Amino acid sequence: MGSLESIDFSVNKLSGQIPSSMTFLNHLNLSNNNLIGKIPLSTQIKSLNVSNFIGNKLCGPPLIDNFIVNEVKSNNVNIGSKDIGGVELDWFYVSIALEFVVGFFGVCSPLLLYMPWRIMYFEFLDHIGYKLKWCYFVVVSNCCKILNI
């Protein structure tokens, strides 16, 4: 396909987006198809005539009008999102926020509301702190012995 220079796909009922592998062509006619999306960036495609893209829902250079972008977005189906009154709700981010709230209050609520658990938790943290300080002291003293400092 690398040796092709010119191709005419006009009035062929093609659909989808223009593949970026077609950007090497010197002449490309895609008029009157069902193509959507952004035209791939390439010096050859930018130099093509606008009439080669008429009859499609394309946007970007060499086309002058970029108002077609809104129509293209409405045709795409976003999995995991839902349009509610003009606001697109992405359930991935909603689930992250919900998990944070549940996790945060699942840990902090018992510590704030139940005094014996709070005392045990902070005693445990003190114990871990003492263990870490002891490990640090042992490592530093052994390094000093090895290096004869």
JOTA-V123827 format. One line per field, one symbol per residue. ss: DSSP state (@ for helix, = for strand, . for the rest). burial: # if it has 16 or more other ideal C-beta (glycine too) atoms within 10 Angstrom, else .. Layout:
# JOTA-V123827
ss=???
burial=???
This chain:
# JOTA-V123827
ss=.....===......==...@@@....===....=====....@@@@...@@@@...===.........@@@@@@@.....====..====@@@@@@@@@@@@@@@@@@@@@@@.@@@@@@@@@@@@@@@@@@@@@@@@@@@@@@@@@..
burial=........#........#...####..######.######.#..#..#...##..#.###..#....#.................................................................................
